């Protein structure tokens, strides 16, 4: 039986094997996404996709109406068990920015900073007189 040529064996192989999902965070470079994926693989407090979920959760939380944020402040976040706590997600993002190399951390902080700016907007004044 003749031997198969190596090129024929590898013809269908792209050379890259990616079985793990790569994080998708709008505004980050491919280098930063790669470094985040590396952290998610090597750190025992992270799982694949955790950073992307944390960014999404924090983004959705800060864009909620203020009345809902106040209710969460008074009685605690009611959906933390099923959907994750946005405040814990924000803490995780701080931890990840400290673990990343400076350039990637700067990119991630820039994205998180946009959401923090929405979170820290002052409340509209309360008019007790109604007029």
N, C-alpha and C positions, 0 to 999 in steps of 0.2 A: 504494500500500500504506500503510495507516494506521500511524502510529508507535505502538510499545508504550509503555505507561506505565511509568515507572521503578519504581513499587511492584510491578508485576507481574513485572518482571525480577528483583527482589530477594526475591520472596516465598519462594523456597526457600533463600535464603542467610541463615544465622544472623548474619552480620556478623563472625564470628570465624573465623579460620583458624589452627588449631593442627595443624601437621604433625609437630611435634617432641614426643617423649614428655616429660611433666612428671614430675619426680622425686616419688616417694612415700616419705616418711619419717614414720612414726607419731610424733605429738607435736609436729610443727612447724606453725606457722600458715601460711596460704596466702601471706602476705606473705614469709615466710622461704623457702618453696618457690619462689616466683616469683624471689626474688633469687638463689637457688642456680641455678635454670634460666638466669638471665641470666649468671651467672658461667660456667656450663658452655658457653654459646654464645660468650662473648667471650674466654676465657682459652685460650691455646694448649696448656696442660698438662692441660686437661679436655675431656672429650667428654660429650655428653648421657647422663645416667644414671650417671656416674662416682661422684658423691657418694652417691647411694642405694645403689649396689653396695658402696662402701667402708663405709658404716654397717652394711649387712647382713653383710658379711664379718667385720668387727670383732665384731659382736654374736655371730655364730655361733662365732667363735674363742674368745672369752672364756668361753662357756658349755660348752666341751668339758671332758671329764674331765681332772683334773690330770696323770694319768699320760701322756696324749697331749701335753699342753703341755710336760712335761719332756722327752719324746722329741724334740719339735720344737726345744727349747732346745739339746739336746745335739748333734743331727745336722742342724739346719737344717730349715726347713719344706719338706717333700717335695713339696707340691702347688703351690708358688708359680708354676710355669710354666704350668700349665693353669687353675688356679682363682684365681690372684692371691695375693700375700703379705699376710696380715693386718697385719703390722707396717708394710708400705708403705702399706696402706690407712689405718692410724692416722696415719701421717705426712701423708698427703694430707688427712685431716680437719683436722689442725692447720693446714695451709696454707690450707685453705678458711675456717676460722674467722677467720684473720687478714685474709682478703680481704673478708669479709662486713661489712656495716654492724653497728654495736654491738648493736642489738636482736636481729637474726637470729643473730649470732654467739653471743649469750648463750643463745638457744634451742637451738642446735645443741650448744654446750658442755654444756648441762644433760643432753641425751640421751646424749652421749658419756661424760659423767661417771658416769652410771649403769652403763655397761659397764666403765669403768675401775675402779669400786668393786668389781665382781665380779672383775676381773683382779688387783687388788691384795689380795685376801683372803689372810690368813696361812695357811700350810700347817698341817694338823693335826700334833700332836706325834708323833714316831716313838718307838715303844715297843720298844726292843731286847730287853727281857726277855721279851716275849711274854705278859706276864701283867698 
